[in-house]
Amino acid sequence: MEAFKHQDVQLCASILSAAKTPDDALIAWSSMRAQHPDLVGIVCLDSYRRSTLPQSIKKYTKTPLDYLVPYFESEHIYFLEDDLLRNMFSSNEVKFDIDYTLMLDTNIASYINKLVRGEPLGGMQNKIIPLIDGVLHDDLNFDALFYMLENTKRVINIIGKEHRSKLSFWKALDKDFRSNLVSLQIFRSIDCKEYKRTSNPKPVFTYRNASRRAIDFAYDFYASKIGKEHILDFVLVQKLILLQLIGMVKIQLSSNRNAKNKMADYFNYIHEVVGAYFDRESITAHKYFLNRNSIGILNKIQKGMPMSGLLKKLDNIAWDMAAPRFMEKLITSMTRASDGRYFIPMFVSFDNNLRDLLSLFPVKGAIYSKSEGDLIPLPKINTMDYFQSHGCGGYLEHLYSEPVRTERMSRPKPTRLSVHRLIKREYRELRKIISHNK
């Protein structure tokens, strides 16, 4: 977005990244001199003790119910926007209208399907029942957007085909997936006031009503013109992350050199093979090179291991690593569509690996455009400072030096087909490395 290139916006982002108090945040925002009314700022402040989360949601951040996976590093969030600040100063009141919608992951959506159908929950009953009871008792908003995104890999081949109708698209989906989507519609129609009074979950939707809504929802999300465009763009990002992930593992297993030398190889891989630099994955790569056990989901990938299902495992990890980018998209799109003025992305999951991945790159805040939907995250870790502190700053500077960057940008833009070919090639190389025992 053009506004993000303006010097005053970049200055604001820099000051905001170091802000600790509301006054610091206001000083940062005022540096733009009200020249960008379309922009919104969100920032976590160490000295701002007011929590943006109501107790009904906050309880899911603490044991034994710590199932909430947030995008931002803390619940002490401050919002900045020209209109908002004017209203604050005129009324002398700080009030943020926030959408607290929870997103459910695949695992929880599947258990909701079992509950709706009266099927046993097995060993997960002690986790699921208190969670569902709390969601209904507190009448919390929730949706299936993250679940839909996670399952894109199951429908990507269907999306590219022409379908005569919404129903024909629906019938092309996996039977279990369809069942989950219908059950989620039934579950979301439960009268929470009645449940709070009687503890009896009574859905308002009939199975037919829920099915129609599920059919429309699935088609709009995946197969409509806008939905398909967004999904295919996101799949390309996910595949680029998978390509970087394969490179990380290749470099890690190729030698016993130190992390600094491996980062030199990684940045070269980014330039020569991937052609796109991502902060999150680069920080993750360095932490992985420092200590392979620091990335729990990668530490079992070793030389000599069985390779059956390895690419699928790596692909699943890449989907988890792509989750923050989906959350960033929701900050802008849901803010425009929701009842609340601001949307805080967070999802409910029992997956500790996913939570651990997000914790590797904590996000302090973000600046985004209300009209265009573009967003720049403000990481807790300053990437250049991080790499300089580990002796790798020169490698990143070289990657972004004018001749190197210009050469990289002059290449054809990556497509799903071109990235797919690169993934196949690099994965073959990874298999060769793994097949050589220590």
RABEL-V70092 format. One record per helix or strand. SS is the DSSP state (H for helix, E for strand). FROM is the first residue (numbers start at 1). LEN is the number of residues. If there is no record, write none. Layout:
ss=SS from=FROM len=LEN
ss=SS from=FROM len=LEN
//
This chain:
ss=H from=2 len=4
ss=H from=7 len=11
ss=H from=22 len=9
ss=E from=39 len=6
ss=H from=55 len=7
ss=E from=68 len=3
ss=E from=72 len=1
ss=E from=77 len=4
ss=H from=82 len=10
ss=E from=98 len=2
ss=E from=102 len=3
ss=H from=106 len=12
ss=H from=122 len=16
ss=E from=142 len=2
ss=H from=145 len=6
ss=H from=152 len=8
ss=H from=166 len=7
ss=H from=175 len=14
ss=E from=190 len=1
ss=H from=192 len=7
ss=E from=203 len=1
ss=H from=207 len=17
ss=H from=225 len=30
ss=H from=259 len=16
ss=H from=279 len=12
ss=H from=292 len=3
ss=H from=310 len=28
ss=E from=342 len=2
ss=E from=346 len=3
ss=H from=352 len=8
ss=E from=363 len=7
ss=E from=375 len=5
ss=H from=383 len=7
ss=H from=393 len=7
ss=H from=402 len=8
ss=H from=416 len=20
//
